Amino acid sequence: MKMNRKGSITVLACLFFVTLVTLISVYIQAAKATALSSAVKSLGNLWGESILAEYDLNLYNRYGIFGFYGQTADVTEKLDFYAIESFDQKSYVNYEGSKARLYDYSLINVDVFRTQVIKAGKYVISDFCQSPEPIKRIDMDSGFSSQADLFQCLPSGGQKNSTDISDIVTKLKSATSIGEILQNTSASYFENCYIEHYFKCKTNSEELGETFFNNEREYIICGKLNDEDNSQGVKMRIIGVREGLNLACIMKNPSMSAEAMTVAEAITSGPSAAATQKVLIAAWAFAESVNDYKLLLKGHKIPIMKNEATWATDLESILNNTEDDVIFTGVDEGESYEDYLNFFLYFMDERLKLMRVMDLIQINNRYLYYSDFLLRNYNAGVFFQMKVNGRYYEFNKNY
């Protein structure tokens, strides 16, 4: 009996010892796995940050956009290099490779680009934003070889847009100023702040360095491939909007309508005078609109809805074709040329507007930086997956 009891105690002790050793072994393995998992996650985040840290300085300093150059294979190669250097000679780590995906973060993706533009636009209106730095060339021979090459692979793909002048006139008639419509916290407002800060226009090209187009904001609105066509496109839009507003001003002013009727009756007798009056009013409104555009280019401001104090042209000089080159009433209040540009930008299709911003960034970098520059090769983030000791780890990193 005593021998059996001693044998039972020995067996129990052995079982307890084996169980204890097993538990300790399991605990050690779990601790090693937890420690390794924590190390892989920390290192993966660090490697992702290292990839993002390679952002292009020209893109950021000139346009406030974060983006690193690279293809999927390039990123995977870097991750493999980091992992092998970190895990080499560690027998308890079995690194089985990584896979990267960049498409969701490509700067050619309008949604990704839009996020960056809005962030930059919010920064523009802060007190810390500085003037953009000129694009720095890689070397003296880095420019484009021909204009045809410069316009290859544009992000907008040459898409066209149309402007509904009548709709714009309707919106302006109900507002006291363009700022009343634009002053809000919408995404479009911050996009316009970004465009105004980083791109030139016909009346403002200071401190932005060399660019291919001088009328850049006009390009965003019109999408033509030369300054003159873009300038003309904006000119026709401004004159069209002003003509609708000036026509409404004449129709609401009894004395101006009566003056037009008096002249019409002197030209055409009988019932036809009413038709002649309409023609005269249209010609008067158009002449005033052309004068408005000329004043805007000279840096003057034009109120949305005019009165007798701000009306410049007279009907007699229009009939005799003797009006001066530019008539200034001395009243300088209302909206500027840039205000009208902002207004046209505000009512553009948002995706097309952003794609044309991409166009300008790509064109200027191809023109000044290096001839093979393509925005689609730059990314605002990275997704990658690593397999270590049979377990997959996923990482999403972005600016």
Secondary structure as UniProt FT lines:
FT   HELIX           2..52
FT   TURN            53..54
FT   HELIX           57..63
FT   STRAND          68..69
FT   HELIX           72..87
FT   TURN            88..89
FT   TURN            91..92
FT   STRAND          95..101
FT   HELIX           103..105
FT   TURN            107..108
FT   HELIX           110..124
FT   TURN            140..141
FT   HELIX           147..150
FT   TURN            151..153
FT   TURN            155..158
FT   HELIX           165..173
FT   HELIX           178..182
FT   HELIX           187..198
FT   TURN            202..203
FT   TURN            206..207
FT   HELIX           216..222
FT   HELIX           227..252
FT   HELIX           254..267
FT   TURN            270..271
FT   HELIX           272..297
FT   TURN            298..299
FT   TURN            308..310
FT   HELIX           315..320
FT   HELIX           337..346
FT   HELIX           350..368
FT   TURN            371..372
FT   HELIX           375..377
FT   STRAND          378..379
FT   STRAND          381..388
FT   TURN            389..390
FT   STRAND          391..398
//
